[in-house]
Amino acid sequence: AMPVGRARRLCPQAVFLPPRHRLYGEVSREVMAVFRAITPEVEPLSLDEAFLDVSGARRRLGPPAAIAELIRRQVREQQSITCSVGVAPVKFAAKIASARCKPNGLLVVPSGGLLDFLHPLPVNALWGVGDRAEEVLTRLGLRTIGDIAQVPEATLQRELGAAGAHLHALSWGRDERAVTPHREEKSVGAEETFPVDVDDPDVIKKELLRLSG
């Protein structure tokens, strides 16, 4: 993920395809409809990613792995696109699993194998470990999630504040966050990237007016 301008500088021979945002939005709505036909407990994360709590659908549709395959099949048949699914007993582990089975994969992490899955992974696989946190963890000699689990929580809190306690809990597979289908909107945004730099105030004012509308 980087600005297209930087990508062009790094790889000037690349072929760039124009984005089709309206189409992406339409497909996203259809895919989310597939999810909601499985369970009402759907928490969208972005245009192409969501958490699902399928515990209430198991009696009707079978175990989570079978539900995941059903979702993948329906998305493929209805939208002709692939869908990677991570299945796990806690949200953050499901997200990690989905990232590690791309593209077009399915990875199931059973409850009894959660720590076996997590502990060998690098620290930056944890949700919330950005560049700064990774730098601190590396300075402490912590390179895997298992390394984090062996460090006293107080040490992590001293180095990372409240985030340290959170990371310690995640390293032991503890994540109390539930799938939240309905959230209060905190903000709404619109943006436009010009193909070339613009410094004409009139053009910028017109664009601001259009975007604010």
N, C-alpha and C positions, 0 to 999 in steps of 0.2 A: 504494500500500500504506500503510494507516494504520488506527489503531483505529476501530472502528465508532462509538464514542461521539463521536469528533472528526468523523467523516463526518456524523453526525446533526446536530451543531451547525452545520456548514458548509452543510448542505443539508437543512433540516428537512422540506422537501416531498418528499424522495426516497421511493421505495418500496423497502423492504428485504426481501429474500427470505431465509427461514430456511435456513441451510446444511444440507446432507445429507452429513455426513462419511463415514458408512458407505458410501453409494452411491459417493462419490468414490473411496474406497479400493478398492471392487470394480472400478470402471471402470479405475482405475490398474493393477490387477493384470492385467486383460485386455489393456490396451494394452502393458504391458511384455512380455506373452506374445507379442504380435505382433512386437515388436522381437527377442525371443530366437529366434523362428522364422526370422528373417533372419540373425542372427549371435549366437553366444554372447558376443561381446565387447560387452556392454551395461553401462554405468555410470550407474545412476540418480542424478539430482541432487536430485529432489524427487518429489512425487506425480505431477507432470505434465511432467517433463523428464528427458532422459537423453542421454548421449553414446553413439554407436554407432561401432565400427570395422568398416567393411564391406569392408575390403580382401580378406578371405578369401572373400567372397561374390560377388565380381565375375565370376568365371568362370561361376558358376551363374546369376546373376541380371542380369548386365549392368553398365553403368557406374553410378557413384554417383547420378547424376540419375535414372536409371530405377529404381534401388532406392528412392530417396526417394519417387518417385511411387507405387511399389508400396505402401510403408508408409502413405502418406496415404490411398490407396484402401482398403486393408484396414481401417484405423482407422475410416474413414467408413462402410464397409459393415457392420462388426461392431458398432460402438458408436454410430453416428449422431452423431459429433462430428467437428469439424475438427482438423487437425494441421498445424502449421507446421514446416518442416524447413529448416535451414541446412546446406549441404554445403561443406566446406572442407578443405584439407590439414592443418590444425592445429586443436586443440580450441577454443581461445578464439575463433578466427575463425568457426568453425561456430556457436558460441553467439551471437556478434554477428549473424551472418547470419540466424539463426532469429528473433532479436528484431526485426530490421529488415524481415522479411517477414510479420509478424503483421498481421491475423489470416488464417489459412487460406492461407498462401503457401509458396512454395518459392524459395530463393535459392541458386544455385550459385556459389561463388567458386573459379575454377580456380587451379592452382598458379602459373601465369604471371601471373595478375592479382591476386595476393594483396595486394601493396603498393598497387596502384591502388585496390583496395577499401578498405584500411585508412587510408591517409594522409589523405584528406579528412575522415574522421570526427572528431567532437569527442572530447576526451581522456576524458570520462566514459563513452565507449563501451567503453573497455578494462576488462576484468575486473580488479577490484581497486582501481580509482580511485573512492574514496569522497569525501565532502565535504571532508575535510582535505587529501587529496592533490590534489584539483581546485583547492582554494584556493592551495596551493603552486605548482602548475603555472601557474595564472592569473597569480600574482604574477611568475613568470618570463617571462610573455608567451607561454606555450605553450597554444594553444587547440585544436589538432588533433593527431592521432596523428603526422602528418607533421612537425609542429613538434618533438615529442618526439624523433623519429628524428634530427633535425639537431643536437641538443644533445649535447655530450660525456657519455659515461656517468658519468664522475667527477663532473660537475656535479650530475647527478640523484642520485647516491649521497650527495653532500654534503647535499643538501636533503631527501632522502627515505629515506636509509639503504639497507638491502638491497632495499627495494621499488623504489628508483630503478633499480638494475641490471636488475631483473625487467621493469619497464616499458620500459626501453630495448630489451631483447631482444624484447618483444612488438611494439614499434613497428616492428621490422624483420621481423616475421612468424616469429620464432623461439620455439617452444614445444615443449620436449622431453617434456612430460607425455603419457603414453600413456593410452588408455582402460583403466580399472581395474575389471574386473567384480566383484572380491571385495575388500572392505575390512574391516579389523578395526573393530568397533563401538567408538567412544570414549565414547558416552553413549546413554542412552535417556530419553525424556521423555514427560510427559503434562500437559495443561493444560486449564483450564476458565475461560471468561470469563463472569462473572455478568451478567445483564441489568441489575442495579442494584448499587451498592456494598454490600458486606457487611462488617460490623464485629462480628458475633457470633462470639466465639471457638469456641463449640460447633459452629456451622455450618461454620466454617473447618476445624476439626479433623476433622469427619466427611468433608468434601470431600478433605482431604489423605489420609485413610485410603483413601478410594475411589480416588483417583488413584494412590497408591503401589501399590495392588493391581493 
